Amino acid sequence: MSMTIAFIGLGNMGAGMAANLLKNGYAVRAFDLSASALDKAKEAGALPCASAGEAVQGAGAVVTMLPAGKHVEEVYNGSVFGAADAGAILLDCSTIDVATARRTIAAAEDKGFAMVDAPVSGGIAAANGGTLTFMVGGSDAAFERARPILSAMGKAVIHAGGAGNGQAAKICNNMLLGATMIATCEAFAMAEKIGLDPQTFYDISSVSSGQSWSMTSYCPLPGVGPNSPADNGYEGGFAAALMLKDLKLAVEAAAAVNASVPMGGNAEALYQMLVNSGEGGKDFSSIIRLLRG
């Protein structure tokens, strides 16, 4: 492979993703506002650039991994559309609101670009390990062009439908994850107070109808189940502040289409409490400490 890819946004997730593109034979032109992030990208083999506009020049593809919808619109409208080669494929891997994703893709198509929204599931370890799942929104043709690039960074690349549907899939999935993690934590905390040993409860529930990914793959109690952030003081994994961000996006999207999400709304409120208590940097499973009192 000799395609050059511009990668804009080299934070916790983007750094590992860009490194995997390099490992898979792509040349990477990198840009981030952080000098240390650019230095790290250079060490991995990327060419650091002084601006987003400079990074996209001559690239066959542009990948963005940015904090929020406003940043995505700023970068594409302010830098990418005016500087990228006409035939470049654009891939936004940020997690943003559905409306902004659809608006940005429509603007790209108006300018003759193919573009997809491709948010990820998997966290920092999966970004580093190249085992992310990508949920992709966009036309069939754009998806087929994006697929090999995304496959270099992940284990699963799934077409979710038209523009914005990648974001829709991500926020519906993470709303479900947030709510099931809270329910799992409630059950462990309650079992403990009733006098049921946590390991015994795990042994029973993990093979019964209460089983969920939050219990058997990501158990929120240290020393129970497979290794998880709970075994590392709730460090690493998926930060509570990021779960709150996704829950806010989900509740906002639900309001826009008049969908009833009482569990999603309650999950948002509880994660807001956790973040307000100063725990936003801890893994989202640390909400068990709030529920245990």
C-alpha positions in Angstrom: 0.0 0.0 0.0 1.3 3.4 -0.8 -1.6 5.6 -0.1 -0.9 8.7 2.0 -3.4 9.4 4.8 -3.8 12.7 6.6 -4.6 12.0 10.3 -6.0 14.9 12.3 -6.5 14.5 16.0 -3.8 12.4 17.8 -5.2 12.1 21.3 -5.5 8.9 23.4 -7.5 7.1 20.6 -6.0 8.8 17.5 -2.4 8.1 18.4 -2.9 4.3 18.4 -5.1 4.4 15.3 -2.5 6.4 13.3 0.2 4.0 14.5 -1.8 1.0 13.1 -2.1 2.7 9.8 1.7 3.1 9.7 2.1 -0.6 10.7 -0.1 -1.6 7.8 2.0 0.2 5.2 0.2 3.6 4.9 2.2 6.8 4.9 0.7 9.2 7.5 0.8 13.0 7.5 -0.2 14.0 11.0 -1.6 17.1 12.7 -2.6 17.8 16.3 -2.7 21.0 18.3 -0.5 19.3 20.9 3.2 19.4 20.2 3.8 16.3 22.3 1.2 14.3 20.4 2.9 15.3 17.1 6.3 14.2 18.6 4.8 10.8 19.5 3.4 10.5 15.9 6.8 11.3 14.5 8.4 8.6 16.6 5.8 6.1 15.2 6.9 7.1 11.7 4.4 9.8 10.7 5.3 13.1 9.1 4.2 15.9 11.4 2.5 18.9 9.8 2.1 22.5 10.9 -1.6 22.7 10.2 -4.6 20.5 9.2 -4.6 22.2 5.8 -0.9 21.2 5.3 -1.6 17.6 6.4 -4.3 17.0 3.9 -2.4 18.2 0.9 -1.7 15.3 -1.5 -3.4 12.7 0.8 -5.6 10.1 -0.7 -7.6 9.9 2.5 -8.3 12.1 5.5 -9.1 10.6 8.9 -10.2 12.9 11.8 -10.5 11.9 15.5 -11.8 15.1 17.3 -13.5 15.9 20.6 -16.9 17.2 19.4 -19.1 18.2 16.5 -18.0 21.8 16.5 -14.4 20.8 16.0 -15.4 18.5 13.2 -17.2 21.2 11.3 -14.4 23.7 11.9 -11.7 21.4 10.6 -13.6 20.2 7.5 -15.1 23.6 6.6 -11.9 25.6 7.6 -9.1 23.3 6.4 -10.0 20.0 4.7 -12.5 21.0 1.9 -10.3 23.8 0.6 -7.0 21.9 0.7 -7.7 18.2 0.1 -7.3 16.5 -3.3 -10.6 16.2 -5.2 -10.5 12.4 -5.1 -9.7 12.0 -1.4 -12.0 9.9 0.8 -12.9 11.6 4.1 -13.4 9.5 7.3 -14.6 11.2 10.5 -14.0 8.7 13.4 -15.0 11.2 16.1 -18.1 10.5 18.3 -20.4 13.5 17.6 -24.1 14.3 17.2 -26.0 12.8 14.3 -27.2 16.1 12.9 -23.6 17.5 12.6 -22.4 14.3 11.0 -25.1 14.4 8.4 -24.6 18.1 7.8 -20.8 17.7 7.3 -21.2 14.7 5.0 -23.7 16.7 2.9 -21.3 19.6 2.7 -18.5 17.2 1.6 -20.7 15.7 -1.1 -21.7 19.1 -2.4 -17.9 19.7 -2.9 -17.5 16.4 -4.7 -15.9 14.4 -1.8 -16.9 10.9 -0.7 -17.2 10.9 3.1 -18.3 8.6 5.9 -18.9 8.9 9.7 -17.1 6.0 11.4 -17.2 6.3 15.2 -15.4 3.5 17.1 -16.1 1.1 20.0 -13.3 -0.4 22.0 -11.4 2.2 24.0 -7.7 3.0 24.2 -6.4 -0.6 24.4 -8.3 -1.6 21.2 -7.1 1.6 19.5 -3.5 0.6 20.3 -4.1 -3.0 19.5 -5.9 -2.4 16.2 -9.0 -4.2 17.4 -11.6 -1.4 17.3 -15.1 -1.9 15.9 -16.1 0.8 13.4 -19.8 1.7 12.9 -20.0 3.4 9.5 -22.5 5.8 8.0 -22.4 6.8 4.3 -23.2 5.7 0.8 -22.3 2.2 -0.4 -19.6 3.5 -2.6 -18.0 5.6 0.2 -18.2 2.7 2.6 -16.3 0.4 0.2 -13.6 3.0 -0.3 -13.3 3.6 3.5 -13.4 -0.1 4.5 -9.7 -1.1 3.8 -8.5 2.0 5.7 -10.7 1.2 8.7 -9.8 -2.5 8.6 -6.1 -1.4 9.1 -7.2 0.0 12.5 -9.9 -2.4 13.6 -11.2 -6.0 13.8 -14.8 -5.2 12.6 -16.1 -2.6 10.1 -19.9 -2.6 9.9 -22.0 -0.5 7.5 -24.8 1.0 9.5 -26.6 2.7 6.6 -26.6 6.3 5.3 -24.8 9.4 6.5 -25.0 9.8 10.3 -26.0 6.2 11.0 -22.6 5.3 12.3 -23.1 7.9 15.0 -26.7 6.7 15.6 -25.4 3.1 16.2 -22.6 4.3 18.5 -24.8 6.4 20.8 -27.6 3.7 20.9 -24.9 1.1 21.8 -23.3 3.3 24.5 -26.6 4.2 26.0 -27.3 0.5 26.4 -23.8 0.0 27.9 -24.2 2.9 30.4 -27.5 1.6 31.6 -26.5 -2.0 31.9 -23.3 -1.1 33.7 -25.3 0.8 36.3 -27.8 -2.1 36.7 -24.8 -4.5 37.1 -23.3 -2.2 39.8 -26.6 -1.8 41.6 -27.0 -5.6 41.8 -23.4 -6.2 43.1 -23.8 -3.4 45.7 -27.2 -4.8 46.8 -26.0 -8.4 46.9 -23.1 -7.3 49.1 -25.4 -5.5 51.6 -27.8 -8.5 51.8 -24.8 -10.7 52.7 -24.2 -12.5 49.4 -20.5 -13.0 48.6 -19.7 -11.0 45.4 -17.8 -14.0 43.8 -20.7 -16.3 44.5 -23.2 -13.8 43.0 -20.9 -13.5 39.9 -20.8 -17.3 39.6 -24.6 -17.5 39.7 -25.5 -14.4 37.6 -22.8 -14.9 35.0 -24.5 -18.1 33.9 -28.1 -17.0 34.5 -30.6 -14.6 32.9 -28.9 -11.5 34.5 -25.7 -12.1 32.5 -24.4 -9.1 30.5 -21.2 -7.9 28.9 -20.9 -5.4 31.8 -20.7 -8.4 34.2 -18.8 -11.1 32.4 -16.4 -9.1 30.2 -16.0 -5.9 32.3 -16.9 -6.7 35.8 -17.0 -3.6 38.0 -15.6 -5.3 41.1 -11.9 -6.0 41.6 -10.9 -9.6 41.9 -14.1 -10.9 40.3 -14.4 -12.1 36.7 -11.7 -11.5 34.0 -9.2 -8.7 34.5 -10.9 -5.3 34.0 -10.2 -1.6 34.9 -11.7 -2.4 38.4 -8.5 -4.5 39.0 -6.4 -1.4 38.2 -8.0 1.1 40.5 -10.5 2.0 37.7 -7.7 3.5 35.6 -7.5 3.1 31.8 -10.5 1.7 30.0 -13.4 4.1 29.1 -13.5 7.4 31.1 -16.7 8.2 32.9 -16.6 11.7 31.3 -16.6 10.1 27.9 -19.6 7.9 28.8 -21.4 11.0 30.0 -20.6 12.7 26.7 -22.1 9.8 24.8 -25.2 9.6 27.0 -25.8 13.4 26.5 -25.6 12.8 22.7 -28.0 9.9 23.0 -30.6 11.8 25.1 -30.3 14.8 22.7 -30.8 12.5 19.7 -33.8 10.8 21.4 -35.4 14.2 22.1 -35.0 15.2 18.4 -36.9 12.1 17.2 -39.4 11.9 20.2 -38.0 8.5 21.4 -38.7 7.5 25.0 -35.4 6.8 26.8 -36.1 6.8 30.6 -33.2 4.5 31.4 -30.9 6.5 29.2 -32.0 9.7 30.9 -31.4 8.2 34.4 -28.0 6.9 33.3 -27.0 10.3 32.1 -28.1 11.8 35.5 -26.1 9.3 37.5 -22.9 9.7 35.3 -23.3 13.4 35.7 -23.2 12.9 39.5 -20.1 10.8 39.2 -18.3 13.3 37.0 -19.4 16.2 39.3 -17.8 14.3 42.2 -14.4 14.6 40.4 -14.3 11.0 39.1 -14.6 11.9 35.3 -11.1 10.5 34.6 -11.8 7.1 36.1 -13.3 4.2 34.2 -17.1 4.3 33.8 -17.4 1.1 35.9 -16.2 3.1 38.9 -19.9 4.2 39.3 -20.2 1.2 41.6 -18.4 3.3 44.2 -21.1 6.0 44.0 -23.8 3.3 44.2 -22.2 1.6 47.2 -22.2 5.0 49.0 
